[in-house]
Amino acid sequence: MSTPPVPTTHSPRSRAEERRVLAGTLVGTSIEWYDFFIYASAAALVLGPLYFQPAGAENPGVTQLIALSSIGISFLFRPLGAIVAGHLGDKLGRKKMLVFTLILMGGATALMGLLPTYAQIGVWAPILLISLRILQGFSAGGEWGGAALMAVEHAPTHRRGLFGAYPQIGVPVGMLMASGVLAVLTALTTPEQFLAWGWRLPFLFSVALIVVGYFIRTTVDESPVFQELLERRRESSTPLRQLFRTHPKQVFQCALIFMGNSAAGYLLIAFIASYATKGLGMNQSAVLAVTAVAAAAWVATTLAGGVLSDRIGRVRTFQIGYAALILWMVPLFLLIDTANIWLLGVGTVIMTIGLGLAYGPMSAMYAEMFPVEVRYSGVSIGYALGAILGGAFAATVAQALINLTGWSPSVGLYIIALSLISIITVSLVSEPRGNDLRVEAVHGATATAAA
């Protein structure tokens, strides 16, 4: 069945304003995810012996497993960040929450770069590290929903997929920045220097990035849909309670739809580099350079996913992306096991085709699944739950599967299982492309139902 033309429901906005919105969501999100991925990369490469060595003194594999597990701990606090930022974002505005989460994430990251090691302060070192990681998780839980809605709610209806892809590409851009900085540092320092002090520099660079992100985000106007909502809302409104009373199904659909992509993405972000260097003995700097190339490819495929979803629909684009992931995950690990840097690059770049197509449409689709009164809460909590189910411990599960089976394609089978759940869930969603995001549409529908 052909999809009817999508009407444009927003008045035309100036190109300058559109550029500010896209820059604000992209730059701020990229910086936040740079912070997040710097930790994931450092956990895979150096944090084990520096902060968790006593836990696995007789077994380096255990130390690495604990270091990778610390990546997942922050995900457990994403729902709390999503609840707090979503609730306040639905009451106070998207812009204020975006500035708050940016500063919180950057502060936690910079402090990690100054944190003493276990050899210096004992057990307090991992405790403080995990505490700062929790703050990162809280911040990330509130960041994505606000950035997604700022982009989508400013967009013309027929370009929501493209606009919504900009906060999405903040993830691979952040990964590109993180892996690029780490690749340069590992190339310029000896392994001893990098372990002693070089790993701290990317964390400290976050201070300058946060200043830039703050000034860019403060120039962006509040979402026009939210401004319209403020004119109508009663002070007694309780968006979080209303969300779970009226839209619990959509929240859990969002979580399951994101689960497979989140797990696959965190393999690329945190596990593949660790496995290639520590498990296969490949050159660390070369592997990080390949990771940066894969991140650049992920940017392109994510943009393509957003654009494609404006043409053929969100659901169909998700289906294509997940089908590509399902078909590629086992061949990917067979290529990685060759320990050939070129085949590693081919495998990870092809992997980003499925990742991008199943990630680019997400902002637009999620925004179109919720009414404006609960939209920030709905998309943020759904995203955070999906991150827990998928990405939180994906690297840990992958390492455990390698330790248990000694066969890396078992990790691919794990991702295939999660992706099957996600593709089934998204296939059960009614195509939301073109749904009216405005307040009038929600109140009009409510009035019609009441009549």
N, C-alpha and C positions, 0 to 999 in steps of 0.2 A: 504493500500500500504506500502510495506516495505521500510525503509530508507536505501539508499546506504551507503556503508562504508565511513567514514569521513577521508579524507586524512590528513596527517600531513604536514603542510606547513612551520613550523618553524624548524630550525636546532636544534639538541639536545643541551640542556643547562645543565651546571653542576648542580649537586644536591645542592651544597653549594650556588650557585647563586639562585636557586629556593627557598631554605629555606630563604635566605635574603629577597627575594621579598615577600614571603608569610608572613614572620614575620613583615616586614615593613608595609604592607598594613593592617594586622590584628591588630598589637599593636597600630599603630597610629590611626586607625579608632576606635578601642575600647576606647582609651583615649578620643577622641573627643566626642564620644557618651556617655561616662561616664559623661562628662561635661554637655552635653545636657540633659541627663536624671536626673541628680542631680537636675536641675532646675525643671523639670517636676514633680518629686517626692516631692520636697519642696513646689511647688505651690499647689499640692494636699493636703499637710499635714499642713504647717505652714505659708506660705506667706500671706494668706488672712488676718488673724488678725494682722500681723506685718506691712503690707504695704498697704492694701486696706480696712481696717476696716471702715474708715469714709464713704466710698461709700455705705456701707450696714449696717450702725450702728443699724438700727431697724430690719434688716432681715439678719441673718447669711447666709442664702441660697444665697442671692445676693452677699455677700462678696466672698463666695466660687466660684460662677459663674464667677466673675471678675478675681479671681486668676487663674482659669482654662483658661479663655480667654487669659491671658497673655502668656500662652504657645503658643497659635496660632499666636500671633502677629509676632513672629520671622519668622514664615513660609512665611509671606508676603514679607520678604526680602531675602528669599532663591533664588528666580529667579535672583535678582540683583547679589548675590554672584556667582550664576551659570554662569551668563553672563560674569562677570568680570573674574572669575577664568577660565571659559571655553575658553574665547577668548585668555587670556594670556597663558593658558595651551596648546592651539593649536598652539601658536606662540613660547613660551619660553620653554615649556616642562612640563611634569606631575610632576616631582620631586620637582621643585621649588614651585609650587602651593601647593603641599602637606605639605611642611615645613611651608609655610606662613599661611595656614589655621589652622594648628596645634597650632602655636604660638598665633594666634588671638583668637581662641576659648579658649585656656587655660588662657590667660590674662583676658578675660572678665569674666570667671568663678571665678578666684581667687579674682577679685575685688568685685564680688557679696558677697563673704564671709566676706568682710570688710565693706560692705555698711551699714550706719546707718538706723534705722527704721523710720517709720512715726512719732512715738512718740518723736524721737530725732531731726529730721530736717524738719518735716512737709511734704508738697506736693513734695518737691525735692526728697524724698525717692522713691516713685513709679516712678517718672520721670527718675531718674538715673537707677533704676532697669530695666525699660523697655528699656532704651538706651543700657544697657549691653546685654539685651536679644536680641535686634536687631543685635548687633555684633555677637552673637552666631548664629543667623539665617543666616547672611551673610556668616559666616565661613562654616556652615554646607552645604550651597548651593554649595560651591565649593569643599568641601571635598570628597563627595561620588564619583563624576565622576572621579576625579584623582586617587583615590584608586582603583576603579573598573578597570580602563584602565591599570594601572600599573600591576595589577594581570593578566588580560586577555591577554594583549599584550605580556607578557612574557611567556604565557602558550603554550605548545604543543596544536595543534588544537583539538585533541581528549580528552584533559583534561581541556578545557576552563571552563566548568561548575564547576569543582572542584576548580580550581584556583580562579574563580570569586566568589565562595562562601565564600572565606576567608574575603574579605572586608564586605561581607554581614553578616557574623557571628560577625563582630565587633559591630553590633547593639545590639544583645542580650548579648554579652559579656559585653558591656558597661552598659547595663541594669542590668546584674548580679552583676557587681562591685558596681553600684550605690545602688541597693536595698540591697545588702549584707552589705555595709558600714552603710546604714541607719538602717538596722535591728539590727546591733551590737550596734550602738549608742543609739537607742531607748530602747534597753535592758539594757544598762549600765547607763542611765540617767533617772531621773524622768521626767514626762511630763513638769514640770515647767523648769527644767534645759535644756531640749531639745529645748523648745520654746525660752529660754533666750539666749543660746549660742551654744548648741549642734548641731543645724542644720547648723551652719557656718563651722564646721570642714570639711565635705566632699567637700565643695567648695575650701577650702584652701589646701586640699590634692592634688588638681589638679596641683599645682606648681611642686611637685616632679614627678608626672606622665608625665608632659609635657617635663621635662628634659630628662627622659628616652625615650620618643617617639621621641624627636628631634634627639638624637644620633642614634637611630635605623633607622630612615628614611633617614638620611644623608648617610648611608652606602649602600643604594640601588642604583643600576645603573639606568640611565634613560631607559625608554621603548625602546627596539630595533626597534619597528615600528616607534616611533617618531624620533629616530636618523636617520633612513632611510629617513623619510620625510624631515628633516632639510637639507639633502644633495640635495634635489630636489626643495625645495620651493623657490619661489621668494619673496623678501622682501615686495612686494606690496600685498601679500595675505591677504584677509579679511575673516577669517573663519566664523565670526558671520553673516555677510551679506550673505555669500554663503550658510550658513545653512538654513536660512529662504527662500532663493530663490529656493533651490533645494530639501530640505527635510522637509518641514513643516508638512507633513502627519505623518512622523515617530516621530516627536517631540510630536505631540498630541496623537499618539497611545501610546507612552511611558507613558505620563501623565495619560491616562485613565486606562492603564494596572496596574499601581501602586496604583491607587486611593483606591480600596477596601482594599488591603493589608495594606496600610498606615493607613487608618482609624481603622482597626481592631488592628493593632500593637499599636497604641496610646491609645486605650482602655486598653490594657494590661499594657502599660507603665504608664499611668497617671490617668485613670478613675477608674479602678476596685478596686485598693487599697483605693482610696478616698471613693468610694461608700460603700465598705465593712466596713471601719472603721467609717466613719461619718454617713453613711446612715443606716447601720445595727448594729453598735455598736460592731464590732468584735475587738479583740485585735490587736493593731497597729503593734507591733513587730512580732506577729505570721503571720499577713497578709503580711508583708514585706518579711518574710522568705519564704512564699509560692510563692511570686512574684519572689524571687531569684531562687527557684526550677523551676518555669515555664521558666525563662530566660535560665537556663541550658538546659532544654528540647528544647527550641527554637534554641539553638546552634546546637544541634544534628540534628534536623529536617531540618535546613537550609543547613547544610553540605549534608544531604541526598538528598535534592532538587537539589543541584548542581551536585552531582554524577549521580542522576537519569536522569537529563537533558542531560548528556553526552551519555546516553544509549538510551533513548526513545524520546529525542528532548525537546527543550525549551517549545514549545507551549503545548504539551501534559502534561508536568509536571505542568505548570501553571494551566491548566484546572483541573487537579486532586486536586491541592491545593485549588483553589477557590471553587470547588464543596464541599470539606470537610468543608470549612468555612461556606458556605451557609447552610449546613445541621446541623451545630453544634451551631450556634449563639443563637437561642432561647433556646435550652436545657441548654446552658451555664448559662444564667441568671436565669433560674429556679433553677439550682444547687446553684448559688451564694445566692439566696434569702432564702435558708435554714439557712444561717448564720452558717453553719458548716464548720470549717476550713479544714477538710479532703475533703469534697465535693468541696470546693473552689479550693483546689489543683488539684483534678481530673479534674474539669472543665477547668481550665486554661492550664494544661498540654496537654489535648486533643486538646484544641484550637491551640496550637503551631504546631500541625501536618499540619493543613491547612496553617498557617502562614509561616512555613518553606518551604513547597513545593512551595508556591507562592512567595517566596523571594529568595531562593537559586539560581535559574537560572537567576536572573535579570541582574547581571553584564555582564555575557556572552551574553545574548540575546540582551541587549541594545547595547553593543559594536559591535555585528555582524549586527546591523541594520543601521550603519552609516559608510561612508568612513572615512579614517584616517584624512583628512584635517579638518573635522568638528566634529570629534567623541567626543572630550572632551566637546565641546559646546552642541552637540546634547544630549548626555546622561545626562549631568548635568542639562540642562534646562528642559528636559522631566521629570526627577526625581523631580526637584523642583516644577514644576507645579502639578505633581501628589500628592506631599506632601501637597500642598495648598488645592487641591480639596478633599483630603481624610483626612489626619492626623491633619491638622492645627487646626481645631476647633472641632475635633471628640469628645474630652472630654467635651467641652462646649455644643455641641449639645446633647450629651448623658445626661448631667446634666439637660438641659432644658427639654428633653423628660421625664425624671423622675419627674421633678417638675410639668409638664403639665398633664401627664397621671397617675402618681403614679404606673405604671406598667413597671418593668424593661425590660421584653422581647421586649418592643417597641424599645429599643436600639439595640437589636439583629436584628429586622426588618430593621432598618436604615442601619446596616452593610450589611445585605443581599441585599438591593437595590443597594448599591455601588458595591458590589462584582459581581452582575449580569451584571452591565455595564462593569466591568473589564474583566469578563470571555468572554463576547461577543466580546469585542475589541481584546483580545489576540487570539481568535478563527479566526479572520479575517486577522491575520498576517501570511505571508508565512514563513514556518519554516526556521529560519536563521542558524541553527546549521551547522558548517563547512564552512560558508562563509569566503573567503580569506580576512584577515585583512591587508595584506601588501600593500605598496604603488604601487608595480608593477601591482597588480591586478586592482587597481583603474585606473591607467593610461592606462593599456592595454584595459580595458573596454571602456574608453573614446575614445581611438584611434580607436577601432573597430566600435564604434557608428559613429565616424566622417567619417570613410571610407564608 
